[in-house]
């Protein structure tokens, strides 16, 4: 089997025009690309365009005049290293989930045993329809990697989520999935993610703006690079990564218990969670009713999880923290690095645009206990996850 062949399925939606750029990006990185065009996709992009860019005949029909074309959906599985469907329309999402095989792409999908990745693209209402959501969840449960659609102006004139992810991001995800390096093989990671939610009454909580995206991306990439991963997450809308042991918690105390209870069984701890520093002194048994008087809350410190980890860590463990700052980034990050006895800290200025909470990008600096430092440019959180993991790998190798 060729370890470099990507089978690219292109389906019928306006995002199909980006498939030309996608083929070009994959080819530039050394992959062989076999394109499958559905009947509807040919309304948006021609076979000749993709054939010229891929340098291979584009497959458009299940049955052809010669025998080889009639069984190509089977023989192609022996060459496929990764099956990518981009864009993936709602119709094809349903076919893949239900096992329908009425054209070349869907028949190949049933026979294929290589990893599968899809990049859905459709109108916002279609994407949010319960049938589509359920079909996507079915595919995720089978190990299909879903490249989430982007948000912005859609071809229909709507503003919302549903546009095809940018080709360069899809190409990067393909590279990550097909990476031959298993440089973290045998290591056991414990990653924390998301905020904590400290209850004020049965209705209200004190929390923060962390989405969990950074921690989830680190867990996913550590998994891809061979590590066994435990992910402890506070409240987050992020989906549980396939192949990762996920523990859901709410409060800082619950997160502390979950992490310390598994600390002795791991080699690396990455504390990406934004754990609350304070919680209400007491939780009201009933909803606090509003009136005209000011409300005074008494807050008390939560336990410092990193301090607790430092008191129990072994010399062979690597502990990584995060410093989300709004000023004096390097000074504050280095102070935390020393005070918490960390090996590495990831500092980022969350006041900068497109960096920090609730976005898919981040701009960070990495500070090591041995004095080393690296400032990184703005990049996707998935790319940053690899940079952090590279630093952890190299740091452990120097000890």
Secondary structure as UniProt FT lines:
FT   TURN            3..4
FT   STRAND          5..10
FT   HELIX           14..18
FT   HELIX           19..28
FT   TURN            29..30
FT   STRAND          32..37
FT   TURN            39..40
FT   HELIX           41..43
FT   HELIX           47..54
FT   HELIX           67..70
FT   HELIX           72..75
FT   HELIX           76..78
FT   STRAND          82..88
FT   HELIX           90..98
FT   HELIX           104..111
FT   STRAND          115..120
FT   HELIX           124..128
FT   HELIX           130..141
FT   TURN            142..143
FT   STRAND          145..146
FT   STRAND          150..153
FT   TURN            155..156
FT   STRAND          159..163
FT   HELIX           167..178
FT   TURN            183..186
FT   STRAND          188..193
FT   STRAND          198..199
FT   STRAND          205..206
FT   HELIX           213..224
FT   TURN            225..226
FT   STRAND          228..233
FT   TURN            242..243
FT   STRAND          245..248
FT   HELIX           252..260
FT   TURN            261..262
FT   HELIX           263..265
FT   STRAND          268..271
FT   STRAND          278..280
FT   STRAND          299..301
FT   HELIX           305..312
FT   TURN            315..316
FT   STRAND          318..325
FT   HELIX           329..339
FT   TURN            340..341
FT   STRAND          344..349
FT   TURN            350..351
FT   TURN            353..354
FT   TURN            357..358
FT   STRAND          361..362
FT   STRAND          364..368
FT   TURN            369..370
FT   STRAND          373..375
FT   STRAND          379..380
FT   HELIX           381..398
//
